Amino acid sequence: MAKGQKACSWNVGMSNLGVNARCFLARYSPKNIDSPFTRRMRLTKPIMDPKFDHMLETREKDIIWTSISLGSPADTASVARSFYARQFKSAFCEALESRGYDKDGRRLVLDSEGKVIGKSKPGLSCTIQIILNPPIKHAEREELVKEAGVLVQELERLQEKPWLLHEGRQAAKLRNTRKT
């Protein structure tokens, strides 16, 4: 088992985002952290820890680290799972571009004619895990881009005011205690 990790702790450090989307669930961390896949591999194959440590140290920081998976993989072939993941990733990149970011969340610098002349930092910096829901199988591209746009908007809001994530959780707890 990896140092400092308990069994089944691969989602530690991630919080659910309050994005109301039909096709996906988003988990968020304001810092760049290991993906759930990497954490799971650290638990099951500790011999790989040095490789994962090296990858984490050398990977570019201050960008969006994205992990996409299908929520119910048992009834879906691997070809379809990768197709849905690519489809959502493409929609997410399009939503980022429409809001002035590149595919990694760096702010695009435009000239007077609207052509990209460079990329600037800081942009959006976080780790997100996207868990695709079964409705993605029947979703149109426009719907995916629209829902991904809502996700990008929420990421921008949290980058400007990171304390809102915790306030949202406290407000939800308060609502739950009032219901009882």
N, C-alpha and C positions, 0 to 999 in steps of 0.2 A: 504494500500500500504506500502511496506517495506521502512525503513528509507533510504533516499538518492537515491531512484530509481524513475525514471519516467516510465510512461506506455510504454510498448513495448521496454524496455531497457535490455532485457535478453541477447543480444549479445554484449553489451558494454564491451570493454576491449579485444575483440577478433579481430584478423586481419586475412584476407585471406592469406593463404600460396600460393606461386607461384609454387605449384607442378602441373605438367601437367599430370593429371591422368584422365582416361576415366570413372572409376567406382566410384569416390568420389570427394568431395570438402573438403578441410581441413581448419579449422579456428584455430588460434593459439594465445596463450597468454604466455609470458615467465614466468609468475607467476602462482602459484596454486590458481585458483579462482573457485567460484561456477560454476556448470554446468548450461547450459541454462534451463534445467528442474527445477533445484532448484530455479533459479531466477524467472521463470514463477510461480512456486508454492508460492514463497514469495509475488508475486504481487497479486495472486488470493486468497491465504489463509494465511494472515498475522499472524493468531493465531499459525502457525507452525514455526514462526521465531526463538523462543528459541531452538527448536529442531535442526533446520538447523544451527544455530550459534554453538551449542554444537558439531554437527557433523563436522563442518568446523574446529573448534578448536582442536578436538581430532584426526582428520584424519592425516595420515602420510604425511609429506611434503617432498620435494626434490625427488619426483618420477613423472612419467607421470600420469596425471589425464585424462582419456579418456571418451568421451561421443560419442556414435554412434547412428545415427538415419537415417531413410530413407527419402530422399528428397521429394518424392511424395507418401505419405502414403494412399491417398484416394482410389487408385485403387489396393491396396495390402492388403491381409488379415493379421491379427496380427501374425498368426503363421509364415507366410512367412517373415514378417518384422523382427521378432526375429531370424529366420533362417539366413537371410542375414547379420544381425548384428553379430551373432555368427561366421558366415563364415569369415567375414572381420576381426573380433577380433582375430580369430585363425591365419589368414594369417599375421596380424600385429605382433602377438607374435612370429611367426616363423621368420619374417624379423628381429625383435629385436634380437632374439637368434642368427641368422646368423651373426649379427654385433657385438656380444659379450655382449649383455644385457639380463637381465631377463625380464619377462612380464611387470614389473613395471618400467623398464628403469634403474635399477641399473646395474652397470658394473659387469660382472662375473669374478671372480678370478679363473684361471685355474692352475692346477699343470703341471709338465713336460709331463705327459701322455695325457693331454687335458681334464681331468676330472674336474668338478666344485668342488672347495673346499670352496668357499665362495662368498659373494657379497660385493662390495665396493661402497661407496658414495664418491664423488658425481657422479651421473650418468646423465641421461637426466631428467631435472626437468622443467615441463611446464604443461599447460592445452591444450588439443586439442579436437576439436569438429569435428567429421567426419560425413559428410552428404553424404549418399550413393545415387548415381545416378541410374536411371533405367538400364543402361547396366550391372549392377552387377547381374541382373537376368540371364544373359547368359554367364557370365564370368567364365573362367576355373580357377582352384585353382592356377596354376602356374602364370597366369596373375595377380591375386590378390596379391600373394606373391611378385611379381616383382614390382607392383605399391606401395605396402606397404613398400618395400625396399627403393624406391625413397623417400617416406615420412620420413622414419627413417634417411636417408642420409641428407635430408633437416633439420631435427630437430638437428642433430649433427652439421651441419654447423651453424645454428642459436645459438646453445649453445656456440660455440667457438667465434662467432662474432655477438652478438645480435644487433648491430647497422645496420646490413645488412637488417633487416626487414624494417626499416624506410627508408634506402637508396633506396630500391626497390620500395617503395611507391612513393618517391619523383621522381625517374626516370620515373615511369609510368605517374605521373602527368605532367612531362616535355614532355613526348612523346605525351600525349593527347593535350597539348597546342600547340605543333608544328603542329599537324594534322589540326587544325582549321585555 
